[in-house]
Each structure stands twice: as structure tokens, then as C-alpha cells.
Amino acid sequence: MMFHDSRKRSVPMASRDNNLVRSNHLALLAALIIFVYLGLGILFTISVPPFEGPDEPQHFAYLAWLIRTNSLPPAGDLAQEAGIEHEASQHPFYYLLASLPGRLVDIDNPPIVYRPNPHFIGPLARDFPDNDNRAIHYEGDGQPLAGGWLAFYLARGVTLLFGALLITAVYGLARQMWPDRPTFAIQSAVLTAVIPQILFLGAVISNDVPVAALGACTLWALASLLRHGYSPARALILGIAFGLAALIKASALALAAPLALGLL
């Protein structure tokens, strides 16, 4: 009888050990996916010419304004003159983070050179494939990697880190939604990591991937709260994620609807 009881007690312990091993394997796989994403993202960062991301000249002008003046950019005609244009109305959190590495260098020594392509017509319909570059590029662009050019590529690196956060949040969200099917989380992370537009937007100066990353973090925190129950810590994490997402881009406020429904 005692032998039978000891076996019954040993089974849950073995099951817990197996679950722990499986969780460790999943964590290693997730880390490998993020590592591969960062490697591909670095290739994109180097390969995509400067200012060829969507509105990348305006995004860089925004963070350069922060570095030079320690103040938010103006609106109207002053924003046009500074090259920030319509991006002056964007929420500042991403730009504050992206400007931090640039504060460690002299952004004007040497200054970055942006030559807008006067024939660029954007993603509009046309009869011939020409003038797709937003900027005119010379062979020496990006050299030396100092001053403005260094600040530019460091800002791209900040966006790339947000891409890694996005993959992590997608993995965590899937784990909360399908806890009994952990392979779904790995598949979701892989799918996110290899989407060409995610790789591209994660390798340029843009607030699109950062807002997606913190939006996914918000949903991850909400799913965790719904599955495990309310606690002050979970509610605090949820509020911080949603608040930071809203401080990156106004479109993140759309998350207020699922948050309200979930909390209710």
C-alpha cells in the first residue's frame, strides 16, 4: 500500500518535470526566432537606403528636432520648414526613445544629407516603373558612420528592437489564448517574424511597428488578466502597456474597446 501511494505521488512530479522541460524548449525556440528576426532585420537596416521608409525623412526630422531643441516640434508652417511636416502631430514616445542614442553623438558633425527626389510620386498608379526612390542617393551616403548618419542608423536600431518586442508579445498572447496548444505560440511567432512588411518597417525609422508591439503587449496583458484573474500587478502592467501604446500613436486608442469589454 505504501509503495502504491509513493508511485501516485511520483506521477505528478514527473508530469511537472515534463511540463518544465517542454516550457524551456519552447522558450529556447522563441528566443531563436527572435534571434533570426534580429539578424534579418539588421540585413534590412543595412540594405534599405536612407530615407526610403514610409515618411522616414519626416520621422527623422522629428527626432532630430528633439535632439537639437529638447522640445516638441511645432505645427503648421514651422513644421513644414523643419521638414517634419504632417508628422509633427504624432505622439512623442517613440521619437523620444529613438532620439536617445542620437544624443550621445554630435548629430551635426557631420550632418546627415537628405536629397528628396523631385520626381517621386508615391504609391500612385502610373504606366512606367520609374522614380520609386524617395531620395536621390550617392555612393558615399552613410559615410562616415558618425554624426547624423550614426544617429539615423541607431534610430533604425530602436525600431528593430520594437520588432523583437512584437514577436515576443505575439508569442506570449498565443500562450495565454491556447495554453494547451503551445505549438500555436511558436507558429504565431514565426509567422510574425517572416512577414516581409514587418521586416521592412522594423528596419526603418517608423512608429508603425512600435505601436503594433505595444498594442500586442496590451492584448497579452489583458489575456493574462482574464485567464488568471485580477491582481493589482496585472492591472498595472495592462495600464502601462496601453498607456505607452497610446503615447506612440493615436490609433492605439482603438484598444480601449476590447479593454473595456475585458475588464467589464
Secondary structure, DSSP 8 states (H G I E B T S, - for coil): -HHHHHHHHHHHHHHHHHHHHHHHHHHHHHHHHHHHHHHHHHHHHHHS-TT-STTHHHHHHHHHHHHHHSS----THHHHHTT-GGGGGS-SHHHHHHHHHHTTS-TTSS-----B-TT---S---SS-----SB---TTTT-SSSHHHHHHHHHHHHHHHHHHHHHHHHHHHHHHH-TT-HHHHHHHHHHHHH-HHHHHHTTSS-SHHHHHHHHHHHHHHHHHHHHH---HHHHHHHHHHHHHHHHH-GGGGGGHHHHHHHH-
